């Protein structure tokens, strides 16, 4: 196993790495809509926050040598399921036609009071 700390992604806000590589698979920690430079939440709408989350995931996957179209499974955590459609619109646009397996859940609270957090597993080819 290899730990990944992506230099251009937001710093981890706890004792974890951005991803673990094992057997040509990337197991990515959840990303919230942090601006990598300011470490502050970006955006106030679910659409803005989902766009930042997907950009952060893209940065982590790029550091590993893979991409959004190699995501096998994503797990999405939402502050409220009322945001499901808005998140879905940006998520789908970010994946440009790729449709990985996915789960979505409403949770009680997310780090830094984010509206969305997404984690994923991606192939490395």
N, C-alpha and C positions, 0 to 999 in steps of 0.2 A: 504494500500500500504506500501511496505517496500523498502527502498533504500539499494542497495548493493554496498559496496566499497570493491572490491576483493584485499586482501593484497598482493598477488603475481603477480597481473596484473600491467601493466604500470599505473602510476598515471594519473588521468584525467588532461588534459591540459586546462580545462575551468571549468565553474560552472555547473558540471553535475556529476552524479554517474555512475558506470559501468553498473548498471541495476536497474530496478524497478520490484518487484514481485507484482503481482495482480491476484487474483483468479487462483492460480496454474499455472500462466504464467510468464515467464521472458521476459521482454522487454529490450534488451541489446543495450546500446549505441554503436555507430560505433567505431570500432577498426582500428587503422592504425598500420603499422609495427614497433612499438616502442619496443625496448629491455626493459624489465621491470627494469633491474638494471641500465642501463646507460641513459634511456629515450631518446636515439638516434635512428634514423631510421636504421633498419637492412636490409642489402642487397641493391643491385643496380638494380637487375632485377625484373620483375613482379613475377617470380616464387619464388624468395627468399622472396620478400615482402609479397606475398600471404601466404606463409608458416608461416611467423611470425604472420600475422594477424589471421590465423586460430588457431595458438597456443595461442594467447592472448584470443580469444573467448573461447577456450577450458578451459583456466584458470578461466575465469569469470563464465562459466557454471558449472564448477566443484565446485567452491565456493558456488554456489547456491544449489548444489546437483542434477544437471542434466548434460547432455552431448550433444555432437555434433549430435548424432543420434536422439535427441529430438527436433531439430530445425524444426519449422513449416514453417517459412518464413524468407528468407534472402534478403537483399537489398545490392547490390554491386555498389560502385562508383569507376570509373576508370578515371585516368588522360587522357587516350586515349583508344578508342575501339580497336586500333591496338594491345593492350595487352590482349584482351578478351580470345584468345585461350590459352595463357600461364597461365593466372589466372585460367581458367576453368580446366586445367590439374591438378593443385595443389588443387584447391577447391574440385574437384571430388575425388581425392586421399584421402584428409583429411576426407571426409565424408564416406569413405569406403562403398559405395553402397547406402547410404541414399540419397534420392533426394527430399529435401524440395521445396516448392514453392519459386520462386526467380524472382527478377528483377535486371537488370544491366543497368547502365547509364554511359555515358561519362560526366564528369563535368569540369568546367573551371579550378579549382584548389582545392587541398586537403590540410588539415593541414600539416605543416612542409614539403610541397611539396612531400608528399607520392605519390606513383603510384596507390595505392588501399586503400579503406576503406570499411569495411563490418559491417553492423548491422544486428541483427536478433531478432526473437521472438521464444522462445522455451517453450515447455511444461515442467512442473515439476510434476513428478509422485511419 
